[in-house]
Amino acid sequence: MSILIDADTTFIVQGITGREAVNLTRECLDYGAGAKIVGGVTPGRKGREVHGVPVFDTVAQVVEHHGSPIDGSVVTVPPAFTKDAVFEAIENQIKLIVIVTERIPRRDVAQMVELAGLRGARIIGPNCLGIVNTDPQVRLNATFCDADPRPGGVALVSQSGAVGIAALRHAERRGAGLSLFVSTGNKADVSGNDLLAYLDGDARTRVIAVYLESFGNAKTFVRIAAGVGRRTPIVVLKAGRSEAGARAGLSHTAAAATPDVAINALLLEAGVMRADDLPEMFDLLAVLESAPLPRGRRVAVVGNSGGPGVLAIDACEAAGLEVAQLSPVTTALLHSILPPAASTANPVDLLATVAADVFEQVLLAVLRDPGVDMVVTVYTPLVRGAEDFFAAAVVRARAAEPGTTLVATFPGVTDAPWQLEEGALTVPFFEFPEPAVRVLGKIARYAAWRSSADLPRAERAVPASRAKARSALGVASDLPGRSHWLAPNAVTELRSPRPARGPPRPWATP
């Protein structure tokens, strides 16, 4: 079964004659016909059509006309009437209800969730953008966003509808493929924790991205994320780093403020990669989806100019990565390929006029070095269009040696050369080396965490001594302003990892 829905899923739109609902219906019909909208409901409008979809006065009339129970409903009616619409859907055996409407009275929301729990239904929202499933058997875009995401391995969960729209459009521009998109909104029922548990082991999802303004139950998040993350990488973009941002979050999507230092410690414990902004989130997703996890933290830089190469090396130190020491065998091979003026140390400087075939030979030699875990190419084209030849060389080297993590940077080139994105093996593209290295640093930390999490408990770090704990707590008590927050690394040193428990059973009602 596809996530949330399958090819046989039937939907209705409640409030279908409203402006947002009309747009949502059009986008859904334009995107695909796998999941079917079998009717719409607006009291007093029976007999009309919206983009060919028949309109009825009640949900019961749609069910009678369809001849069998309906699986889902997208609710877009005004706040004062939302509770009645949801009750009507639940009473007619609809099990998945997506509520787009915002500013619904809290008492109404609580009553809707209570009835849904009693009748075995689940609610997404309220105040959400909707859901997208790119499975070719489904092709459902139950949102009013005009993006046309292509199928891929990224599952995207967004608490904010506006951020969801931006993310969908950004994914479309970058050619990033999605398996699923869910906007959780106020998370009255279905939460990010629920979706993480559901996505665990999904065959179409290779990496999970989550935009959060609040965690809800942080303990549950850590338990679920740590279990899921052992198999599927998780990237989180958490809003509210600053005090002003945290205050703003209090009034949006029912968010609750949490100190950022605590969030960093929580994500570190759960093995979750935290993105600093939306572009970095997609950079992380691009590398995680297309490249193998690095074996270690050793980085080699291969380029045609010294300046960008040195900047990349500087970024490695800032990201907590090691500058790889090339083996004597690799160094000797480079000496045989390159002119005397070239540098065979790390960063490898091939000179500005290097030919694409030589670039490929050198890159392949470095990729095969047993002391190298990750490679960053830094090619600055001397003339427009030259990047195409070197992008093709990078792809050929990647195909010949797919086991080493590889990213390509082309300083001054804003759009990825098409050669990097065509075919079965793709290479992540960055305009500049520093963002690429920062991303690799976060992925390397995740790879190390996952490797550690997979160890038997007896092979993990032993618990800290009481003396060490007392010392650390004493330091914490002496911090300025009597702040008792420990740094994330201090917390990690003090506690021994607990074995990750498996995620709860899938939340979706069969």
N, C-alpha and C positions, 0 to 999 in steps of 0.2 A: 504494500500500500504506500502511495505517496504521502508525504508529510501533510497533515491536516486534511487533505482532500485527495481524491483520485479522479480517474477519468470519468467515473460514473456519478460524481457528486453533482447534486442539483442545488441551485441557489435561488433565493428571491431577494428583491430589493424593496424594503419598506420605506415609504416616502419617495417613491421612484419619480414622481413628477416634479420634485424640487430641483433647483439648479445644480447643486452638487451631485445629486443622484443621477441626473440626466448625463452629466459628464462621466461619472463613474460607470454607468451602463455602457456608454459609447466606448470608453477605454477597454472595458472588459470584452466587449464584442469584437473590437478591433484587434485585440491581442491574440485571441484564439477561441476555439469552440470546444475544447476538451471538457472543461467544467461548464455546465449549462445554467444560464439564467432562464428559468422556466416561467417567470412572471414577476410582476411588481404589485405593490399595494399602496393605494392612496384612497382613503374613504371618500366616496362621492365621485370618483373618476372611473368607475368601471366602464369597460368598452373602449377606452382609449388605448393607444400604443405609444411606447417610448423606444425609438430605434427598432421597431418591430417586435418589442417585448409587450405582451398583453398586460393591461392594468386591471386590477380587481379591487373591490371594496374591502375585503377581509382576507386574512391568511387562509382561513378555511375554504374560501372560494378557489384560491390557487391550488390547494391540495386536492380538492374535488375535481378541478379541471385537469390536473396532472395525473390523477388516478393512483398516486402512491405517495408515501411520506416524503417530505423535502428535507434535505440534509442541513442546509445553512441559510442564514439570512444576514444581509448587510442593512443595518438600521441607520437611517439618515433623517429621521423625523425631528421636529423641534423638541427642545428639552422638556417642555411641559407634558409632552405626549410619549416620551421615550419609554417610560415604565410600562404603560399600557401596550405599546407595540411589542416590547420584549416579552411581556406576559403572554400576549396572544401567540407569539412565535413558539414559546416553550409549551404552551397548552396544546399546540398542534404538532408536538413531537419533534420540533427542530432542535438539533443537538449542538450546533456551532453557530454562535451569534456574534457578529462583528459590529460594534457600536461606534460609528463615526462621530456622532453628536457629542458636543462638549457642553460644559456648564450644567450638567444634570444635578438636581438636588441630591445631597449625600444620602438622605433617607431613602430616596428612590433607588439609588445605586445599591444600597445594602439590601433592599427587598428583592431586587432583580437577581443579585448574586445568591441570596438565600433560596429563592425558588429554583434557580438553575441547579444548585447543589442537590436539592430534593428530587429533581426530575432527571438528573444525569446529563445536563447540558453544560457547556462551557462558554464563557463570555470573553472576547478579546476587546479591550478598551475599558470604558468609553474614551472619547477624545483621541481616537487613533486614526491613522491614515488608511489602514486596511491590510490586505495580504496579497502576495504575489507568489505563484508557483510556476517555475519555468519548465517543469517536466514536459517534454513534447507530447506526452499522453494527456496532459492536463491543460497547460497554457492558460492560466487564470491570472488576470490582473484586476483584482477587486479593490482598486484604489482610484482616486481621481487624478493621479499623476500621469503625465503624458509620456513618461519614459518607457523605453522598450528594451528591458534587460534581456541579454542573451543567456542561454543555459550555461551553467558552469558549476564550480565546486564550492562557492562561498555562500553560506547561510548568513543573512544579515537581519539582526533584530534591533529595532530602534524604539526607544521610549518616546521620542519626539517625532511627530508627524512632519514638521518642517525639515528637521535634520534628515528624516527618511526620504523626503522628496529630493533634497540636495544630494544625498548618497546615491539614490537611484539614477539621477541624471549624471552624476560624476562617474558612476560605474559604466553607464552607457557610453560616455565620451571616451573613457579609457579602454573600452572593450572588455571590462571585467565581467566574467560570467557568474551568475547567481544560481543557486539551487532553490532558494526560498528567501522571501522577505516578509517579515511580520512587524507591524507597528503595534506596540503594546499599550501606548497611551497611558492612562491612569492606573493600569494594572489592577483593576478591581477584582479580577479572577485570575486569568492566565497571566503569569509573570515571566520575567526573563529566566528565572530558575526552572520553571516548568518547561520552557522551550529548550534550555540547555539539556535537560534530562531527556526530552523527546528526540533531540538531534543526535544523541549519543549512538554511534553505530550506524547512522543513516548512510546508505551506500552512495548517495549523490553528493554528500557534503564532505569536503576535505578540510575546511577551515571555517570557524565560526567567528563572526564579528558582532559586537554588541555595543550600542550607544546607550549609556545609562545616565540618569540624573539622580537616582536613588537606588539602593540595594534591596530594600525590603528586609528580608531576613538574611543578614550577612553571614551567619553561621551556616545556614543552608546553602548559600551561594558558594562558600569555600568548599564545603563537602562535595557538592555536585560538580563544580568547576574542576576541582582536583581530580575527581574520577574521570570526567569527560576528557580533560586535558592530557591524560596519559595516552589517549588514542587520537584525539582531534585537537589541533591547536586552537586556542581561544584568544582573540584580540578584543580589548575593551577600550572604548573612548569614553572616559568619565568626565562629565562636565562638573563645574563648581570647584576648580582648583583654588581660586582666589576667594577671599572673604565676601567680596561683592557678588561673585558668581554663585557662591553657596547661598547667599541671601536671596538672590533672584530665583534660585531653584525651589525655594520654599513654596512659592506661589504657582509653580508650573508643574503640571502632570503629577500633582500630589507628592512632590519630592520632599525628602527630609535631608537636612544638611548633616554631613559627617566630616570630621577633620581630614584634610588631605593626607597627612602623614599616616593616619590610620588606614586610609584607603590603599596607599602604597604598600603598607605592610600586609594588608589583607590579600591584595592581588599577588604579591610576592609569594605568600604562603600557598596560594591556590595554583601557582604556575601559570598565571595569566599575563600576557603581554599587554602593557598599557601604551596606547598611542597618544601622542601629544596633541594631535589635531587630525582633521578628516583626511587631508592628503597623506599623512604618515600612516593612517589606518589602512588606506588602500595600497600604499607601498608595502606594508607588512603582509597584506593579503596576497599581493602579487608574488612576492618571494615565497611565501609559505605554500601557495597553491602550485607553483611551477618548479621549485627547486627542492632538492633533498635537504633534510636538516643537517647542519654541519656536525662533523665528528668532534670538533673541538673549537678553540678560540683563535687559532693561528691564521692570519690573513696575509695574502700576497697581493701586490698591486702591480699591474702590467699596463704601461701606457706609452705614449709617444712624446711626452713632454715632462720636464722635471717638476715644474710648479704644481700642477694639479696632483701629481703623484705624491709630493711631500704633504700637501693638504690632506690627502687621503690617509697617509701614515699618521699625521697628527690626530685626525679624527678617530683612528683606531685606539689610540691611548685614551682619549676622552670617553670612548664607548666601552672601555674595559676589555679590549681585544689585544692579542699579542701580534707583534710583527714577526711573521714567519722567517726562519733562517733557512734559505734554500740549501739543499743538499749538495755536496761536491759533484755528484753525478749530474744534477740539473745545471749547476754553474758551468761545468765543462761543456755541456751540450749547448748552452747559450753562447759561450765563447766561440764555438764552432759555427754558429748561425749568424751572429751579429758582428758588425764592424767594430774596430777597437774603440771608437769614441762612445759607443753605447755603454750603459751601466747594466751589469748583470747582477747587482745586489738588489735587495728589496727596498724601495720600489724599483722594478725593472724599467729602465728608460730606453726605449727603442729608437729614439730620435724622431724628429718631426717628419722626415721623408720616408719612413719605413713603409715597405710594400705590404699589401694585405696578406699575401701568402706567407711572408716572414712573420708577421704579427700572429697568424694562426699557428705556425710552428712553435713559436715561443710560448704562446698561451697554452698549447697542448702540453708542452714540457712542464710548465708550472703546475697545471692541473694534476699531473701525474706524480708530482713530488709528494712523497709520503709525509713530509713535514708541513704540508699545506692543507688546511681545512676549508678555507674560503678564498675566492679570487675576485678582485674588483678590477675590471678593465677601465682605463681612462683614456679614451681616444678623442683628441681635439682635431676635427677636420680642418685642413688647410684651405680647402675649397668646398663650396656647397655641393652636396651630393656624394662627397667622398665617404660619408658615414655609411652609405648603403653597402659598399664593398667590405668594410670592416665589420659591419653588423653580420653580414653573411659569413665572414670568417669566424666570428664569435659563435654563431649557431653551429657551424661545422665542428668546432672544437668541443662545444657542449655535447653534441651527438656522439663524438668519439670518446668522451670521458664524462659520462653523466653522473658519476658518483660524488663529485665535488661541487659544493655550492658555488654558483657563479652569478654575478650581476654585472651589467654593462652600463657605463656612464659615458655620455658624449657631451662634454661641456659646450654650451652655446647652442645645442640642438634641443628645441622645445618639444618636438613630437617624436615619438618612438619610431625608428626605422621599421618598415613593415616586415623586414626579414626576421626581426626578433619575436614577432607575434604570430607568424605563420607556421603551420605544421604541428606535429605531435609534441615536439620539444620546443618550448619557448624560453626566452631569457628575459628576466625582469630588467626594465629600462629606468634609468635615472638621468636627469640632466647634469647633476653635479655629484661629486663623490661623497661629500660629507653626509647628506641625507641617506645615501646608500649604506655607508658604514654604520650610522646610528641604527638603522633598521637591522643590519646584520648583528650588531651588539645585542639587541633585544632578543633576536631569534636564537643566538648562541646561548644566552642565559636560559631561555626556555628549553633548548635541547639538553643542556646540562641538568636542569630540574627534572625533565622527563626521564633522562637516563638514571638519575638518582632515585626517582619515584618507582622505577621498575625494579630496583634492587630488592632482594629479600630484606626483611626488617633487621636481621642479624648483621647485615653488611652496611647498614646505614650509620650515620654519626651517632655516637653515644650521648646520653643526656649530659647536660652541663652539671658541674659540681655545685654544691650549695654555696661554697665560697665565691665562685665565679658569679652566681646569681646575685648574692648579697652585694658584691662589688658593683655590678651593673646597676642594681636598684638604688644603691647609694649614690651613684653618679646621677641617675635620673632624678633623685630627690633634690639634688643640688643645682639643677638647671635653672637659668634665669627665669624669673616670673613663676617659679615653682611649678613649671610644666612637668608632668609625669609621663609624657609620651617618649618612648624609646624609639630610636632610629630603626628602620626596617631590618638592617643588617644585624643590629643588636638583638632584636627579637628572634631572628633566625638562629643566631649563635646560642641562645639560651634554651631553645626548645628542640627536642628531638622529633623528627617527622613521625606523624602517626600514619598507619597504613590507610590508604585511601579506600573509603567504603564505596560500594557500587551505587550508582544513581537509583532513585526510586523508580517504580514502574512507570511506563509512559502515561502522561496525563490525559491524553485524548480518550474520549469515550468511544469504544468500538461501535 
